[in-house]
């Protein structure tokens, strides 16, 4: 008896890619609970097959939870590309300790990027083109100042996007990733200026980190991207 073929659901695609994704989950601290949570997902409502197409308005991130995950994926692509360049063209006077720290951060960001790419499967946006022409990779001051800006931006992005996720499993994973991003931010700040890891420009009087909306984040990140992103379908509340 012939059966009609049907397109696998988003959850089925995630389950099918479980093995290839495991090494990224383990490396980036997303193993255990996250494997179980993501592997058990049954799909996401509200994201059509052509939600993430590329047109004159830019690369459409999509809608619903898929859109937010693509938004995070875009930011992780940017950070991974930056730290890869930092290690490939190390600045003058870089110490062995700084090389080790920045290499670890690079590897974390690559793991985060690959996690989102594999998890999203066919719903992932394309690889983005970056524009780092404003960064002087030959000087410590330029590299660390940019790293500080990227890490602070990343933390505020996850903080602002958390409330937009509808699936608690996704929120769990986002929480695990943002905690790593916050460690990065604290380290970079200490390299630049001791005792600035939780300065009042990022942590308020209530001990809470800054949060930014996707629109605010992409406006800043766009400076470093050749690819244009379209976030018009992202949830706002």
N, C-alpha and C positions, 0 to 999 in steps of 0.2 A: 504494500500500500504506500503510495507516494504521499509525502507530507509537504505542505507548503513551507518554504523557508521563511524565517522571520529575522529581522534585524535584532541582534542581542541588545538587551537593555543596558543602561549605563552600569548598573550594579553587576550584571553578568560580565561585562568587559573588565571591571575591576577585579572580579574573582578570577577570571582567566589569566590576568597578568600578575597574580599573586606571587608566583615564584620569582619572576624577574625583578619584582619590586622589593623583595625581602632584603636584599643586601643594602638598598638605600634606606629602608626603614631602620635596619640595625645600625648602620653607620651614623645616622642623624639622630639617634635616640628616640625613634618613633616605633620601635618594635613592641611586642607584647600586646598591650591593650589596643593600640592603633591598628595592628594587623587584624585583630578580631573585629574591631568596629567597622573598618572599611570593607573587609571581606564580606560582612553581613548586609551591606547596603543593597537595597532593591531598586534603586533608580531615583531620579530627580524629576519632579514635575516642572513644567514651565520653561523648558529649554528645547526649542525646536532644532531639528537636524542642521538647519542652515543658519543658526544663531551666530556662529563664529566666523562668518565669511569676511573676506577682505574686499572693500569697495572704496569709492571715493571719500567716504567718511572715515576711513581707517579700518583697522582690524577690530571687528566687533568682539568684545569679550564675552558676550552672551548675557543671559538673564538668570535670575534665581541663584541657587547655590553654585551652579556651574560657572556663572559669570563671576562670582566672588572668588572661586578657586582659580579661574583664569587670571583674574586680577592679581592674586597672590603669585601665580606662576610667572606673570610678566615681571613683577618686582624681583623675584628670585633669579630670573634670567639676567636682569640688569646687575644685580649684586655679584652673581657668579662670574659674569663677564669682566667686571671691574677687578675683582681679586685675582682672576686668572692673569690679567694684564699686569697687575702689581707684581706678581711672582715671576712672570716672564721677563719683565724689565725692571729689576729691583732698583730702588732709588739709591743715590749716593750716600754712603755711610750707614746703610742699614745694618743692624746688629744681628747676630745669630739668633738671639731671643726674639727679635721682631720678625725675622724671617720665619721662625717656627710658629709664632702667633698668627701671622697673616696667612701662612700656609694652612693652618688648621681652620681658620675662618673660611678660606677659599673652599676647602673640602666640605665644610658644612653647607655652604651656599650651593655648591654643585649637587650635594645630596638632596637638599630641599627642592632645587630645580627639577632634578630627575624624578623625585617623588611625585610632584604635581604633574609632570609630563606623563608619567606612566599611569597615574591614577585617573587622569582625565581621558586618556586613550584618544579615541577619534574626536572627542570634543575639545581637545587642547588647541589653543591658538598656535600659530606658526612660530618658528624661532625669530626673535626680534633682532633688528639691526641697531647697534648702539652708536653713540656719538660721544667720544671721550676727548674731543679736540680741546676742550676747555681745561683739561687736567694735565698738569706737568708731572708725569710719572717719574721724572728724574729727581724730584725733591721730596724730602720727608714731609715738609709742611703741607704741600699740595695733596699728597697721597692720603695722609692721615686726616686732613681737614675734610676731604671728600668721603673718606671711610666713615668719619663721624656723622656727616650729613646723611649718608646712605643708611647707616644703622639706626640713627634716630628716626629717620623717615620710615624705615621698615617697621619699627616697634609701634609708631603712631598709626601706621596703616593697619596692622593687625588689630590694634586696640579699637580702631574705628570701624573695622569690618565685622568684628565678632557679632555684634548685635544684628547684623544683616543676614546671618546664616540661619536657616530654619532647621537643619538637621543637627542634632546634638553631637553626632559622631564627627562631623566636620569641625564643630566648635572645639571638640576635644583635641583633634590634631592641630588645629590652629593655635590652641593654647600651648601645646608642647613646642611648636616651632617658635612662637613669639618669645618664649622664655629663653631659648637659645639666642635669638636675635638681641635680647636685652643683655645677655652676657657679653656678646660681641660689642655692643654699644658701650658698656661699662669699661671694657678693656681698652677700646680705642680712646675713650675720654681720658683714662688714666695715663696712657702713653703720651697724650698731648699735654695734659695738665693734671698733676697729682691731686687727688681728693675732689675731682670734678665728676665722678662717676654717676652721681645722682643730683646734679646741680638743679637749681630752681627753674631753669629754662626747659627742663624735660619732666621734672617731678614737682607737683604742686604742693601746697601747704597741707593737703590731706594725705600726702604720700601716694598720690596717684599719678601714673604716667600720662603724658599727652596723647590725645586721640585725634586723628584726622579723617575726614571723609575721603572716599575714593577720588572725588573731583579735586580736592585739595592736594592729595598725594600725587596724582597723575600730572597735575599742573607743574609740580616741582620736578618729578621724574622725567617729564617730557624734554627737559633741557639736555638729557643724556641719551635720548632715543632718536634714531632716524625714522624708525617705524612709528606711524601715527596710530594711537589706540582710540577706539570708540567705546566709551563706557555708558552710552545713553540708555542701555537696557538693564543696567545694574539696579538692584533694589536700593531704595533710599531710606527705608524704615522697616 
